[in-house]
């Protein structure tokens, strides 16, 4: 498994609340949901192959 990179993230409190509720709906932590959303966006834009993790 690739090593995870830690970094601080500043995010608008309203957007954070939306992501927090969304993550709960998907039974994920906020952190894993943000990673999921970023990974899906990278796949959609063609920057990450669909089978890469």
N, C-alpha and C positions, 0 to 999 in steps of 0.2 A: 504494500500500500504506500502511495506517495506520502511524503511528509507534509503535514499541514503547516501553513504559514500564518502566524498570529499578527494582527495589526489592528489598531484602533479604527473605529468607523464612526464618523459623525453623521447622524441622519435626523431629519426633521421628525419631531415627536408625533405629529399626525400620521406621517408615513409609517413610522415604527409601530404605532398602534394598529394600523391596517395590517401590516405584515405579521404582527403578533397574533391577531385574531385569525388570519389566514393560516398561519402555522398550526395553531390549535385545531382548526378544521381539518388539517391534513395529518394530524398526530405527529408533528415534528417540532423540534426546538426552533426558536427564532433563527439561531445560527445556521442550523442545517437547512432551514427553508430558504434563507438568503443564498446559501451556497447552491441549493437546487435551482433557484430562479436564475442565478448567474450562469450556471452550467447549461441550462436550457436555452438561455439567450445566446450563449457562445455557440451552441450546436445550430440554432436557427440561423445565425449569421454566417455559418460555414467556417468559423474559427476553431471549432473543436469537432473532430469526427464523431459521429453518432455513437460509435461503440467504445470510445475512449472513456476512461474514468479518471 
